[in-house]
């Protein structure tokens, strides 16, 4: 099968570094010096997470990724996951030369699915023309869905971005992906083609032009509605590997070529995704599933389960605090987004059963188990969450029975249903699209009876907090009828300090 045909779906993604001639753990091939992971409030890291993207209605999401490293190029993995249960819907590689910026737009295509378009000159695998002509993929989504319901699942979610390997100057690969004086890279040649082969060890990977990944990635996103002229923007959350004293250090080399094939060896060496592991995986894994955010990235993460736990700890919080505004005179609406980008590595949904069965991975620090998850409408929901609302003039809603929550789970004040939950404040319990972001995939409501104020949502989880990212999104109209938007990042009580 030709590579350009394979690239028409995510099943044409990545084969494993070190799989040739037998399975080898990545950490024994390219072990970096970083011992652990930490959230970087300054926004630069080895790993970036865009908590939410939307192609609903007239929304489009603009994505910028910048390599702030002016010495090394980087091989970057970009993966879009759906809001319902974190299924992979689109992934590819971007090769960024020093100081490079890669840009793209995600919007609803003519077939109803999300589509990505980029005019950027940076090298990608597959090629830019393939990315621009391929709708987001539904192969991993719930097979019980059909038509627009299936396409709808691609239009909301979150984005994983991480540096798989540095590409130092002076190598043939560097020359192939480096922008010329005209701003265009060749994206061709023997070194470029050699990336589609398996490397037996770290020495072979280095000979091909790859090196241990350093920090330096930053990202920004904008959700814009061109019809209503509303826009919301923010920074990608940055996580970095660090060594002594909290200084950024090198991560493990986790590059996989963009080729087809079935992973060799034991998947539990490479991922904590419970659908892809086990003697008989529920979902047959492909090389394109690797690497993911649970692939061991630091020296301290000797297994994917430790990696997933440490990554979860870096963003875990015991409470989320933010404001809301729903004043009718300016048609104000507020949506809160709760993104849980590491939940997939603790629990996933097996679509083969009638109602959907939860499948778990056991992490050394537990965040999601049968004790705090359930299934509603074939979406995993997280329970044990308690909201308390405050009006602007100090009134507080302490009677939870007067708070309307949708979808409803008996004896549960609030639940986050879906991997990326869009919670509308004072949406009236509506099951239609949310007021600000027009979210429909993982939609909830909290009605507190106040037109403005703030909410404190307690997220103790199983005693370790919950790994959450997100923001509040406001839409309102001016006196002249124009629409404007505002974004307020969630304030949180993180479980760990910046340098744990």
Helices and strands as residue ranges (DSSP letters): H 3-6, G 10-12, H 26-29, E 36-40, E 47-54, E 59-67, E 73-82, E 88-96, E 101-108, E 114-117, E 123-125, H 128-132, H 147-152, E 156-167, H 172-177, H 190-194, H 202-207, E 217-225, E 230-235, E 237-242, G 244-246, G 267-269, G 287-289, H 304-315, E 316-325, G 328-330, E 333-339, G 343-345, E 347-350, E 357-360, E 373-376, E 379-391, E 396-397, G 400-402, E 404-406, E 414-417, E 420-425, E 443-447, E 452-458, E 466-467, E 471-477, E 483-489, E 491-494
